[in-house]
Amino acid sequence: MRRVLVLALLALALPMAAWADGIDLVNLHGSISISNAGITSVGSQLHSFNGIVASPGHTLGSVSFSTGALLSGSILNGGTFSDAGSSFVVIGKGSETPHKGTIFSGAFVGPVSWTLVSSSGQSLTYSLSGTIAGTLWNGHFVTGTTTQTIYSVKGQITQGIGHIRMGDTTFGTPEPGTLGLLGTGLVAIAGMLRRKFTVNA
């Protein structure tokens, strides 16, 4: 009985500690509108959240972002956008926290790169990448990075239209091991209970 209790507590502790390694999100589909005033996403779907993947035909929520104005370069050939007035928001549509409601709310921090990755005939592929910072569902402040792969054709990109192929966003550990400390605390409790049972045996 004692071993079962200790193992149960460890089973709870270790997954929570693992979450302290980071949080990874993947978004698919949707589009962007792009001009010298900035880039804004429309209708991108949250496809996976820390290993939980949406089943075919379904979505876990939405990912939306916007940048500030173009600082240098060009829309067609690549450039740099400002973070002024930017945003990055992840909304979950699950039934329970953290998959329900606002998962992350923040903005870009520093310049946002708009890079022409490949050009084949009329087909164009771009990468939008930058550092983001903000607040998780539990109130913890985190920083991370996002890379959004965008495809378009010359006739559309000159009209400010692009399409999101996939986005990958990763957040670092919330504060100095906040979630890890929770896991460590549960391990400590398990140790104390084990000693208590040993003394009383």
Secondary structure, DSSP 8 states (H G I E B T S, - for coil): -HHHHHHHHHHHHHHHHHHTT-EEEEEE--EEEEETTEEEEESEEEEEETTEE--TT--SEEEEEE---EEEEETTTEEEE--TT-EEEEEEESSSTTSEEEEEEEEE-S-EEEEEEEEETTEEEEEEEEEEEEEETTS-EEEEEEEEEEEEEHHHHTTTEEEEEEEEEEE--STTTHHHHHHHHHHHHHHHHHHHHHHH-
